[in-house]
Amino acid sequence: MGVFEIDSNEFEDGPEFNRYLSRNYSGLSSEDLYIISGVTELTQTEFENRLEERNWEVDEEYGVIKKIGRQYSPINRAEAYLHFDEEKDLIFFYTDQRKTEEINDAIVPLFRKISGVHYLYISPRILKKVTEQIAEQNDSAKVTEFIAKRTKGTEIPAAERPDKERTINYYGDDGLRTLREVEEQYGVLPHILEISIPDELDFRMDKEGVFKLKSGSLHLMFHYIDECINRCLDIKNAYDSTRINEIEISEGNRVSQSTPARIELDLKYEDLEPLQASLQGSDYALIDTTAERGSVYFSSKIYDQDSNLFFNIRADENAIRVFPREKREISTFFRFFEIVQSTVDEYAEAESIDYPLAG
């Protein structure tokens, strides 16, 4: 079954399309609506060319919204409505097809296979903050399901066995209270949350930028999507601020100069071993690594095997600076930042540096 059909309208921007869906979706489809979001450094034309290379076709155009599709198996075709937000460099797919089939097999892989694209990483801490905000604004709001995890080496406080990795799957109307309890007891943070505001909205969100409307007000869900997006764009802005420039130091002699992004965090010497292990387990190779105790100092050249590129890091107890080398790749930075948050400091924040430093 294909994606839901919309009226033949010319949409001027994404918010207009969202308003249209908010008013009309219940009459367009009886299925759950999925919105899959990503970030990119590509132009819209470049991204659409990458889709075409992967056999995606534009079936219809509705102004800034395009209905696209791809035959991903002999009997199955994935379809979605695509919006490319040129102002924020964000990508949105809208579909009511199956999560376990068309979405997981055809749409989600795009964020891992196309260079210059990554899923919109919504950190567990942001998921928790938005959930607490919803509960504060709606007395009847409930968390009815969550998946929460604790990763190896994380510094999240835990009353019980803090050296253990954990995954907790929970179902129940008291999910928010339980989430608070297991965070305190076991140091886990949410990766997937399902939230119910009785008589208003039931929806699901996860750390890879996938939102699911189960029932209720799509307008309200878009409000919470915007809240998540606004809270996590600092990572994209930090990446955008990085630069690689060649400067001439004397006639005929040029050197590369790199402007880094800064990840502010609380780093201890004891964090370095689990950080290196997590990086190596995520297809990063560490080369020429230096680590010093006392006033913590850490530096390394890192090779990202997925993207086939190098970058340098330099760290002290307050920050990691990430220096691009010959080329940049947004997914490399996002994956690195996610590892830092999950392994070292869940409160780590990405910041832009406005002045050049030698890489």
N, C-alpha and C positions, 0 to 999 in steps of 0.2 A: 504494500500500500504506500502510495506517495505521500508527500507532505501535504498539509492542509492547504486549501485554495483560498486566495484573497481576492477582493474586488480589484478591478483594474484602476488603481490610483497611482498618481505620481507623487512620491514622498520626497520632500525637500531635505529632510535630515532624519537621523535616527530617532530623536524624541517624538517626531510626528508619527513615525511608524509604531513606536511604543504606545502612543496614545490611541492609535487606531486599534492595535491589538487589545489594549485595556478595555476598550468599548465593545469590541466585537468577538473576542476569541471564543467565548463560550458558545457562540453560534456557528463558529467555523470548525470546531473540532471537539470531540468528546474525550480526546486523549490528553495526557499530561504534556505540557509545553516545556521543552528544554531550551535553555539559552547557554551556549558554550562560548566562552570569551577568551581572547588572547591579546598579547601585545606584539608589536612588530617594529622593525626599523626599515621595512620595505615601503615603497610607495604603493598606492592602490594598484597601479598598472603592473608593477613588478609582482605583487602578490597574486593578482589574477592570472598573470602569465605562469606563475608556479602552479596554480591550480590547473590550468589548461594542460601543462606538462604531465600532470597526474590524472589526465582524462576527465576532469570536471568540465561540465558544459554549462553555459548560461542558457537557461530555458526561457526566462522572461525577465524583462527589466521594468521596474516600477520606480523611476527616478533614481534615488541613491540606493534603493533596495533591489537586489538581484536574486531571482530564484535560480538555484544551481543544482546540478545533479551529477551523479557518477554511478555507472554500473560496476559495483565492486565484487560481484560474484555472478556466476551464470544466471542465477534466479533473483538476485537482490539488487535494488538500486537505491542509493542514498540520495536524499533530497533535503534542501534547507534554503532558508532565506538568508542572504549574506548582507551585512552592513559593515562597511569599512569607515571607521571614524578617523578622518584625515587630521582633525585638530589634535586628538590625543593619541593617534597611532594605535588604536584599539580595533579588534576584529570581533564581530558577533555573528554566530550562527544561530538561527531559530528553527526548531523542528519539533514535530510531534511523533517522529519515528521512534523505533525501539532503542533503548539505551544499550542493551547487550548486543545489538546487531549493528544497525546502521551508524549509530553514534560512536560506539567503541571501535568498530572495525573500519570506518571510513572517515569520520570527522576528527575525532580526538587524535589519531596518528599524525594528522597534518601539523600539529604543534610540536611534534618531535622530529618530523622528517624534512620540513622545509627550513632551510637556512634563513636566519633573520626573523624567525617567529618563535614564540614560546607561549605556553598557556599562562593565563593571568593568575599568577601565584598569590593567593590570599592566605597569609600566614595564619597558623592556628590561633595566635594571640589576637589577630584582627577578627577572626570568626567568633572568638569568645567575647570580644568587646561589643561587636554588633549584636550578638545574642543577648548580652546583658542590657544593651540599650533597648532592644525590643521588649524585654521583660519589664524594664523601668517604665516604658511608655504604655504598656498594655498589661494591666493587672492579671488578666486571664491567660496570658501567653504561656505556652508549655513547650518544652523540648521533649518530643516523643521518641526520638531515636538519636543516637550518636555513636560514632566510632572515634575513640581517643587513643593516642599512642604516646609512648615514652621511648625515645631512641637512645642508643648506647652513647654514653659520655655526656649526655645533657646535664646542665646545671640546675634544672628546675628542682626546687626543694621537694622532698618526698619523705613522709613520716615512716613509710614501710619500705625496706629493701631498695634504696635508691640506686643500687648497682644493677638492677634488673631492667631489661627491655620489656615493654608491655604493649598489648593491644586489648582494648576493652570495647566490646560491642554491647550496647545497651538499648533495650526497648522498654518504654513505660512512660506514663503521663508525668512522672516526677523526675524527668530526665535532667532538668536544669539543676535541681537540688543535688541529684546524684553526680552530675558533672562537676559541680563545685567540690563535692566530697571526695571524689576519686582524684581530682587535681591535687587537693591537699594531702590525701593519704598516699597516693602512688605517683604523683608528679606527671600525670598524663595531660595532654592538650588535645582538643578536638580537631579531627581532620574532615569529618563529615557530620553535619547537623540537620535534623529535620525539626521544623518549628511549626506549631499550631497556634493560631490566634482564633479561638472559637468564633464561628459565624463571620469571620473576616478573611482568613488566609491560612492555607497549609502549603508549606514549601520546603525545599531542601537546598542546601548549598555545601560546596566542598572546597578544599584548598587549591584545587586545580581549575577554579573558575567556572564550574558547571553549576547552573541553577535550574531547579525543577519546580514548576508550578503544578501542584496536585489539585488544588481547588481554591476558590475564593478570588480576592482582588488582585489582579495582575498589576494594576496601578500601584498598589502598596508594595508588591514584590519588586517592581522597578525602583521604588524608593530605596529599598534595602540593598539592591544591587548597586545603585549609585553610591550608597554609603560605603560599601566594600571597596568599590573602585577608587573612590577619593582617598581612602585610607592607605591604599597600597601603591599609588602611583609614584611615591618617593623612590622606589626601586628603579622604575623606568627613568625617572629624571636623573638619578645618579649615574645610570649607565649612559644616558644621552650626553652627560657632561664630560665623559672621557674623550680624549683626543690623542691622535698620533700625528705629529708634525715633524718634518725635516727642517732643520735650521743650519745655516752656513756659519761655521765658526772661523773659517779662513778661506781664502780663495781655493776652490776646488775640494774643500773638505766639508762634508755635511754629516750631521749626526741626527739620530732620531730622538725626539723629545716627546714624552708621554705625560698626559694629564690624567691622574687616577680618579677613581671613585673611592669614597671613604665609607667603611662600615664601622659605625661606632658600637662598641660592645665592652663587656668586662671579660678580659682574657687572662687566664692564669697559665702558668707553665704546665700544670697538670692537664690542661685542655688540649695541648698540642698533639699528644699521641692519639687520642680519639678523633681529633680533627683530621689528622693525616690518614688514619685508617678509613674514615668515612669518605674522604676524597678519593683514595685509591680504590675503594669499593664502588665508586661512581664513575669509573673510567677517566679519572685524572691521574696523571703520573707526575710525581714530585722529583725535581732535579736540583742539585746544588743547594740543598736545604741546610740552613743554619738555625739553631735554636739555643737560646741562652737563658739561664735562670736569673734570679734576682729581679732586677728591673727587666721584665720580660722583653725579649727581642726574638723575632722569628722572621725569616725570609726564605723565599723559594721561587724558583722558576717552575711553572706548572704547565703541563701539556694536557690539553683537552682532547682525548682520543675521538670523541664523538664529532667534534667540529674541526679537528686537525689544525689546532692553533695553540700558540703559547701565550701565557701572560705571567706577569711577576706579581708577587705579593710581598709586602713588608708590614710587620705587625708589632705593636707593643701592647701593653696592658689595656689601652684605651681604644684602639682602633686597628683595623686592617685596611691598608691601602692597596687597591687593585689596579695595576698598571697594564694596559693593553700593550701589545708589541706590534708585530707587522700588520695585524688586522684585528678587527673586533667582531664579536658575535653575541647577540643579545641573550641567546639561550645559555651560553657559557656563564655569563654573569648571573643570570637568574638562578641557575642550578647551583652555582657556588654560594650565592647568598642563602638559598634555602638550606644547604648543608650547614652553613655557619649557624643559622638560627636553630636548627634541629639538634646540632651537636654541641655547640658552645654556649650560646646565649639567646634564649627565645625573645629577649627584648632588643636584640641587635637592630640597628636602624641604618638604612642606606642614606648617604649624604653626597651632595655634589661638592667638588672642589673647584673653585673658580680661577685658580692660578696654576701655571705649568710647573711640573717637577720632572726632573730627569728620570726616565725609567730604566 
